[in-house]
Every structure is written in C-alpha cells, then in structure tokens.
Amino acid sequence: MVLAVLKKAKMETDAIEIIKSSGEKAKFSLNKLKTSLERIGADQQTINQIIDKVRDELYQGISTKEIYNRAFALLKKKKSYLASKYKLKKAIYELGPTGFPFERFVSAILKYSGYKTEVGQVLQGKCVTHEIDVIAYKNKETTVIECKFHNEEGLNCNVKIPLYINSRYNDIKTHWNVNSKNKSTLANGWVVTNTRFTEDALQYGKCVDLYLLSWDHPKNDGLKDRIDRLGLYPITVSTLLTNREKQFLLSRDVVLCRALIGDAFYLDHLGISDTRKIKILNEIKMLCSN
C-alpha cells in the first residue's frame, strides 16, 4: 500500500514541468533535489521534510528559483552552514557585478591545489600584449587562465569565448617559445566560467586542447566539485553576513571563508558585536570543516 502511494506521488511529480533560469522547460525530478541535498550533507530527516514540502507546493510552471527558495529557507532553520553550502551557486553570482572577485576566487582555489598564482598580469604575445586574468605556476609549467564571469543565471558561454581565448593563447605561445628568458613550459590555456559551456564550446575546447572548467565540467571535477572537496567556499555563501559586510570583505581581498578564520579582525572593523562575531565564525568553521 505504502509503495503504491509513493509510486503514485512520483508519477504525479514527474508530470510537473518546471522553468529553469535560462527560460527552458524541464521535467521536475525528485531525485535531482534529493541528490543536491545529499551532496551538502543534509541528514535523511531534513531531506524528507524538504522533499515533502516542495512536493506539496509544486505546480505546473514553477521556477527552479522558487523550489530553491523553499529548500533554502528550511535548511537555514535547521543548520545555517548547510544553507550556506546549498546557496553556493548563487553565492558565486554574488561575487559580481564585476569579474575581478571571481578571478581572485579562482586564483585562491588554485593556490590550495598547489599552484603559485598571480592575478591581472600582462604577457607579451607575438603581435600584441595581453592582460591575463590568472597566471598559475606549478612543476615548471606556466598556465594562463581566462575567467568568464556571469552575474546572471541562464547565461552560458558559447563557442565564441574559447575561440577568442585560444587566439590570444596562441599569440602568447608563439612569443613564449622564442623567448629564452622563459624558464618554464607554457601549459595548455584554460577558460574558467561560473556557469556552463555550450556543446559547441566544449567540442571546440577538446579539439584545440583548451582546458574548459565550468560549474559542472569536467564531470566530477567541475568548479562546484573542487569547492566542496577542498572546502573553499566564497565569503558570499554566509547566511549571517549582510551584503554590505560581504562587499567590505571582498574589497579587502577576503574572498574565501577559510581566510576569514585567520583574519577575524576584519569583523572588528565592521563593528560586529562579539556575540554575532562568534556566530559568524562558528558558521564558517562548520562550513570549512564539513
């Protein structure tokens, strides 16, 4: 009897069409919602409560944003650090409106992966000079990385982006290979985005050996996977800091939550009370340790 009820509920939800941030329609999937909650470490009771609530409030044409808001509100009531993890994608959009904080965020992730990095450097090409978002050094290799930041959901990187970046990379490579001062090998160029690449962009990147890193590409090693694996969450994930406080910290180059643990004096500059300061740091410590 119970199995029959569950099967019926699944059939009913499978018939629901949702509207994605891109404006596209898709079939609602309970499994996808369940997987996203399991990924952030939510316990089974919390997962079941959120699934029950979302399922009860579903209707034809509901937006992914509305579904997200319902799940986020429940998580925030339970454990704020879980809500912080759940809002990761949104938090990266909040690094904007310019792409510079995102470049520093990408640089920070690479540092924790064993690279030495520089941001906003100029390299000479055969034809012209090029300002590079991030330059990374590791094992006698130099990697030039271009970051494509979108501060709105639904905007993906089409093939024009890797085409443009690859032409710049080739200009730099031509000069690099004839410059005797360069003591390292120039590795493959990278393009990093906080959204996704179109199929044409991925196909082109593979064809010319340009490394493409997006929200969920490569599989199991995309931006979200690296952040979760290393615990390198941007300061914008915090559910306890205000937008003004987050912007203040970003302006002081405090991009990662992990960095705030070591530089907690910035919270004193913001005039945050000791009680609230303890709550904020506890949330961040839980986030980085889980």
C-alpha positions as CSV (number, residue, x, y, z in Angstrom):
1,M,0.0,0.0,0.0
2,V,2.8,2.4,1.0
3,L,4.8,1.5,-2.1
4,A,1.7,2.2,-4.3
5,V,1.3,5.6,-2.7
6,L,4.9,6.5,-3.2
7,K,4.8,5.3,-6.8
8,K,1.7,7.4,-7.4
9,A,3.4,10.5,-5.9
10,K,6.4,10.0,-8.1
11,M,4.2,9.7,-11.2
12,E,2.4,12.9,-10.2
13,T,5.7,14.9,-9.7
14,D,7.2,13.5,-12.9
15,A,4.3,15.2,-14.8
16,I,5.2,18.6,-13.4
17,E,7.2,20.9,-15.8
18,I,9.5,23.5,-14.2
19,I,11.0,26.6,-15.7
20,K,14.8,26.8,-15.5
21,S,16.8,30.1,-15.1
22,S,17.5,30.0,-18.8
23,G,13.8,30.1,-19.5
24,E,13.8,26.4,-20.7
25,K,11.2,23.9,-19.5
26,A,12.2,20.6,-17.9
27,K,10.5,17.8,-16.1
28,F,10.7,18.1,-12.3
29,S,12.9,15.4,-10.7
30,L,12.6,14.5,-7.0
31,N,15.9,12.5,-7.4
32,K,17.8,15.6,-8.5
33,L,16.5,17.5,-5.5
34,K,17.4,14.6,-3.2
35,T,20.9,14.4,-4.7
36,S,21.6,18.1,-4.3
37,L,20.6,17.8,-0.6
38,E,22.7,14.7,0.0
39,R,25.7,16.4,-1.6
40,I,25.7,19.2,1.0
41,G,25.5,16.6,3.9
42,A,21.8,17.1,4.9
43,D,20.5,14.3,7.1
44,Q,17.8,12.0,5.9
45,Q,15.1,13.6,8.2
46,T,15.8,17.0,6.8
47,I,15.9,15.7,3.2
48,N,12.5,14.0,3.7
49,Q,11.0,17.2,5.2
50,I,12.2,19.4,2.3
51,I,11.0,16.9,-0.3
52,D,7.6,16.6,1.3
53,K,7.2,20.4,1.4
54,V,8.4,21.0,-2.1
55,R,6.2,18.2,-3.4
56,D,3.1,19.7,-1.7
57,E,3.7,23.1,-3.2
58,L,4.5,22.1,-6.8
59,Y,2.5,23.4,-9.7
60,Q,2.9,23.5,-13.4
61,G,5.4,26.1,-14.5
62,I,7.0,26.6,-11.1
63,S,10.5,28.1,-11.4
64,T,13.7,26.5,-10.2
65,K,14.2,29.7,-8.2
66,E,11.0,29.1,-6.2
67,I,12.0,25.5,-5.5
68,Y,15.4,26.6,-4.4
69,N,13.9,29.3,-2.0
70,R,11.7,26.7,-0.3
71,A,14.6,24.3,0.3
72,F,17.0,27.1,1.4
73,A,14.5,28.5,3.9
74,L,14.1,25.1,5.6
75,L,17.8,24.4,5.6
76,K,18.5,27.8,7.2
77,K,16.1,27.0,10.1
78,K,17.8,23.7,10.6
79,K,21.6,24.4,10.2
80,S,22.8,27.6,8.7
81,Y,26.1,26.1,7.4
82,L,24.0,23.6,5.3
83,A,22.1,26.6,3.8
84,S,25.4,28.2,3.0
85,K,26.5,25.1,1.1
86,Y,23.2,24.9,-0.7
87,K,23.5,28.5,-1.9
88,L,27.0,28.0,-3.4
89,K,26.0,28.7,-7.0
90,K,24.0,31.8,-6.0
91,A,26.9,32.9,-3.8
92,I,29.3,32.9,-6.8
93,Y,27.0,35.1,-8.7
94,E,27.1,37.5,-5.7
95,L,30.9,37.9,-6.2
96,G,29.9,40.3,-9.0
97,P,28.9,42.6,-10.6
98,T,32.5,42.8,-12.0
99,G,34.5,39.7,-12.7
100,F,37.5,40.7,-10.6
101,P,36.5,39.0,-7.3
102,F,35.8,35.8,-9.3
103,E,39.3,36.0,-10.7
104,R,40.7,36.2,-7.2
105,F,38.4,33.3,-6.2
106,V,39.7,31.1,-9.0
107,S,43.3,32.1,-8.0
108,A,42.6,31.1,-4.4
109,I,41.3,27.7,-5.4
110,L,44.4,27.0,-7.5
111,K,46.7,28.1,-4.6
112,Y,45.1,25.4,-2.4
113,S,45.7,22.9,-5.3
114,G,49.5,23.6,-5.1
115,Y,49.9,26.4,-7.6
116,K,51.6,29.7,-7.2
117,T,49.3,32.4,-8.8
118,E,49.3,36.0,-9.9
119,V,46.2,38.0,-10.9
120,G,45.9,40.7,-13.6
121,Q,49.4,40.3,-15.2
122,V,50.4,41.4,-18.7
123,L,52.1,38.9,-21.1
124,Q,53.7,39.7,-24.4
125,G,52.4,38.0,-27.5
126,K,53.9,37.9,-30.9
127,C,51.6,40.6,-32.1
128,V,50.2,42.4,-29.1
129,T,50.3,42.3,-25.3
130,H,47.6,40.5,-23.3
131,E,46.3,41.2,-19.8
132,I,45.7,37.7,-18.3
133,D,43.2,37.1,-15.5
134,V,45.2,34.5,-13.6
135,I,48.7,33.1,-14.2
136,A,49.4,29.8,-12.4
137,Y,52.8,28.2,-11.8
138,K,53.4,24.5,-10.9
139,N,56.1,21.9,-11.7
140,K,58.0,24.2,-14.0
141,E,54.9,24.9,-16.1
142,T,53.1,28.2,-16.5
143,T,49.3,28.2,-17.2
144,V,47.4,31.2,-18.5
145,I,43.8,31.3,-17.3
146,E,41.0,33.5,-18.5
147,C,37.9,33.8,-16.4
148,K,34.4,34.4,-17.8
149,F,32.1,35.6,-15.1
150,H,28.3,35.9,-15.4
151,N,26.3,37.6,-12.6
152,E,23.0,36.4,-14.0
153,E,21.7,32.8,-14.2
154,G,21.0,31.3,-17.5
155,L,23.9,32.9,-19.4
156,N,26.2,30.2,-20.7
157,C,29.5,30.5,-22.6
158,N,29.1,29.8,-26.3
159,V,31.8,28.8,-28.7
160,K,32.9,32.4,-29.4
161,I,34.5,32.5,-25.9
162,P,37.0,29.7,-26.3
163,L,37.6,30.8,-30.0
164,Y,38.7,34.2,-28.7
165,I,40.7,32.9,-25.8
166,N,42.5,30.3,-27.9
167,S,43.6,33.0,-30.4
168,R,45.1,35.0,-27.5
169,Y,46.8,31.9,-26.1
170,N,48.4,31.1,-29.5
171,D,49.7,34.7,-29.8
172,I,51.3,34.4,-26.3
173,K,52.6,30.9,-27.0
174,T,54.4,32.0,-30.3
175,H,56.3,34.6,-28.4
176,W,56.8,32.4,-25.3
177,N,58.6,29.7,-27.3
178,V,61.2,32.0,-28.8
179,N,61.9,34.0,-25.6
180,S,65.0,32.5,-23.9
181,K,64.1,34.3,-20.6
182,N,61.2,31.9,-20.0
183,K,62.4,29.1,-17.8
184,S,59.2,27.2,-17.7
185,T,57.0,25.4,-20.3
186,L,53.7,27.1,-21.3
187,A,50.9,24.6,-20.4
188,N,47.6,24.4,-22.2
189,G,45.4,27.5,-21.9
190,W,42.4,27.5,-19.5
191,V,38.9,29.1,-19.6
192,V,37.0,29.1,-16.3
193,T,33.4,30.2,-16.0
194,N,30.9,30.2,-13.1
195,T,28.1,29.0,-15.5
196,R,28.2,26.4,-18.2
197,F,29.7,25.9,-21.7
198,T,27.5,25.1,-24.7
199,E,28.1,21.8,-26.5
200,D,29.9,23.6,-29.4
201,A,32.2,25.4,-26.9
202,L,33.1,22.0,-25.3
203,Q,33.7,20.4,-28.6
204,Y,35.9,23.2,-29.8
205,G,37.9,23.2,-26.5
206,K,38.5,19.5,-26.8
207,C,39.6,19.8,-30.4
208,V,42.2,22.6,-29.8
209,D,43.3,21.2,-26.4
210,L,42.0,24.2,-24.4
211,Y,41.1,23.2,-20.8
212,L,37.5,24.3,-20.0
213,L,36.4,24.5,-16.4
214,S,32.8,25.3,-15.6
215,W,30.2,24.9,-12.8
216,D,29.9,21.1,-13.6
217,H,32.6,20.4,-16.2
218,P,34.7,18.3,-16.3
219,K,32.4,15.6,-14.7
220,N,33.2,15.2,-11.0
221,D,35.9,17.8,-11.2
222,G,34.0,21.0,-12.1
223,L,34.0,24.2,-10.1
224,K,31.4,23.0,-7.6
225,D,33.2,19.7,-7.0
226,R,36.6,21.4,-6.4
227,I,35.0,23.9,-3.9
228,D,33.2,21.1,-2.0
229,R,36.2,18.8,-2.0
230,L,38.6,21.5,-0.7
231,G,36.1,23.4,1.5
232,L,37.0,26.6,-0.4
233,Y,33.7,28.5,-0.1
234,P,33.4,32.1,-1.1
235,I,32.6,34.6,1.6
236,T,29.3,35.3,-0.1
237,V,27.9,31.9,1.0
238,S,27.5,33.2,4.6
239,T,23.9,33.4,5.7
240,L,24.8,35.6,8.7
241,L,26.8,38.4,7.0
242,T,24.9,41.2,5.3
243,N,25.6,42.2,1.7
244,R,27.4,45.4,2.9
245,E,29.7,43.3,5.1
246,K,30.4,40.9,2.3
247,Q,31.3,43.7,-0.1
248,F,33.6,45.2,2.6
249,L,35.4,41.9,3.0
250,L,35.8,41.4,-0.8
251,S,37.2,44.9,-1.1
252,R,39.9,43.8,1.4
253,D,40.7,40.7,-0.6
254,V,39.0,38.3,1.8
255,V,37.4,36.1,-0.8
256,L,37.3,32.8,1.0
257,C,35.5,31.9,4.2
258,R,38.6,30.0,5.2
259,A,40.6,33.2,5.0
260,L,38.3,35.0,7.4
261,I,39.0,32.4,10.1
262,G,42.6,33.6,10.1
263,D,41.7,37.3,9.6
264,A,38.8,37.6,12.0
265,F,39.9,41.2,12.9
266,Y,38.1,42.4,9.8
267,L,34.9,41.7,11.6
268,D,36.0,44.1,14.3
269,H,36.5,46.8,11.6
270,L,32.9,46.3,10.7
271,G,31.7,47.0,14.2
272,I,30.2,43.5,14.6
273,S,29.4,42.6,18.2
274,D,31.2,39.8,20.0
275,T,28.1,37.6,20.2
276,R,27.4,38.0,16.5
277,K,31.1,37.5,15.6
278,I,31.1,34.2,17.4
279,K,28.0,33.0,15.5
280,I,29.6,34.1,12.1
281,L,32.9,32.3,12.8
282,N,31.2,29.2,14.1
283,E,29.1,29.0,10.9
284,I,32.2,29.4,8.8
285,K,34.2,26.8,10.8
286,M,31.4,24.3,10.4
287,L,31.3,25.1,6.7
288,C,35.0,24.6,6.1
289,S,35.3,21.5,8.3
290,N,32.4,19.7,6.7
